[in-house]
Amino acid sequence: MAQTQPPPSGPPPVAAACRDLPRLDQSALFAALDTGHTGRITKAQWSQAFGSTGTLFEDLDTDHQGYLTLDELQASNPPHWVDRNKDGKIDLPEEKAALSSLYTPGAAPPPRGEC
């Protein structure tokens, strides 16, 4: 009787490699969305910029206070394919393009195998 090997433990290889990549700077995106300069992004500000993005705002609002802080936004550490110009920062047009590719029916999916 053949013995089956237990599944490997730990994160998949791509996830492990992605975890070690430097975080993308989202301060430019935060500044563009924080139109009231309050240090918070409200759901209304988020919706104004991106329209409907499903539950993404709620997913990013990890403390469930109804707004996003820069820390919450940076903790999301988006995949590197969001940084289309490869400058290490996420700006509003890059984020809009990324959200469009994720939430627009029929849109081409983001590149695979990248973080």
Secondary structure, 3 states (H helix, E strand, C coil): CCCCCCCCCCCCHHHHHHHCCCCCECHHHHHHHCCCCCCCEEHHHHHHHHCCCCCHHHHHCCCCCCEECHHHHHHCCCCHHHCCCCCCECCHHHHHHHHHHHHCCCCCCCCCCCC
